[in-house]
Structures are given as C-alpha cells and as structure tokens.
Amino acid sequence: MNAASELGATLIAVGAHGHRGPMDSSLVGSVATRVVATSMQSVLVVRRKLG
C-alpha cells in the first residue's frame, strides 16, 4: 500500500479466495481484509467465479 501512495494510485485491486472463516463468513481473506481496512485508496476486491 505504500507503493500505491508513492505511485499516486487512486485504486488498489486485490484478489480474494473467499475462504470461509471461523464464523462461516465467506467475505474475503485476511490479506484482502487488511488492505481494505488500512488503505487510504479505494480498494476493489475480486473473487473468482464459483462453479
């Protein structure tokens, strides 16, 4: 995320596996969650299509 700021990025795209957590939540993984929580830029979380 420091690189995004240094580059002047306005959007960070991050992939997520969508693994289920201890509360059976299939939102996003820990890395994607951390990026969303700490980034000053907008974050786009992309999951692969299931099926």
Secondary structure, DSSP 8 states (H G I E B T S, - for coil): -HHHHHHT-SEEEEEE-----TT---S--HHHHHHHHH-SSEEEEEE----
